[in-house]
Amino acid sequence: MLSLAQFPDTERVVTGGWAEHRLDDVPGDPAEQEVLRQGGYLGMVAAGGARREERWLLEIFADDQCPPMTGFGPTLRALVALALTEAG
């Protein structure tokens, strides 16, 4: 079973941040790159947020059929924040 502690970037993201990872990132996060490798993905973008005691994470994975995902992090983070508002 995977633990969030194994993924420091993801642990940061779920409290209200975003991250982008590519399989060929140098230097890259070895744990994140292993998830990409095992899934056959080239990259991913993640965003998260917290509301009360809940922590949320949205990850989008990309393979060789997807356009580059660079730059999507801030927009995805804004959408997650909006979804977690009381009005959402």
N, C-alpha and C positions, 0 to 999 in steps of 0.2 A: 504494500500500500504506500502511495506517495504521501509525503508530508509537505505542507506549505513551507516549512523551515528549509527544505532542500532547494527552494526557489526564491532567493532573496529579492529579486526584482518583482516577482509576482506577489510576494508578501507586502512589498511597498505599494504596489498597484492597488491591491484590494482596500487600502485605506484612503484612496482618492488620488490615483495617478494613472500613468499610462507608460507603456514600454513597447518597443519594436525589437524583434529578434530575427536574424537571418542565419541560415545554416552556415554561411561562409563569413560571418562576423569575426573579425580579428581585432582585439581579443573578444571572445564571446563568452557567454555564460554557459559552461559545460552542461549543466543540468537542463537548461532550456534547449540547447542544441541537440541533446540526446532525445528529447521529446520530439523535436522536429525530425530527426533522423529516423526514429522508430515509426513515425507516422507517414514517412515519405513526403514531408513538406519541406519547402525551401525557406519559408518565413512565417511570421505571425505578428499580429498587433494585438495588444491587450489593453483594456481600460477597466477601472474598477471604482468603487466608491463604498462609503459606509453610511448607514442610516440606523440610528439607535444602536442596538447590539449586532445588527446584521452587517456582513461584509459581502460585497457583490463583485463578480469578475466576469467579464465578457472577453473571450478570445476568438479571433478570426485567423484561421490558418490559410496559407497560400501554397499552391503547388505550381508546377511549371505551366499551367494553363491560365494562371491569374496574372493580372497586371502587377507591377511593383506596388507594394503597400507602404512605401516610405511616405511619411507625412500624414498618415491617417490617425495617428495616436491622439493628438489634441482634439480633433473633431469627435472621435469616438468617446474620449473622456467627457466632453461636453454633453454628448447624448446620454451617457450613463448618468451624469449628474442630474440632468433634466428628468430622467426616468425615476430617479430616487427622491425627487422633491415631493412634498406633501400634495402638491397640485397634480402630480403625474399619476 
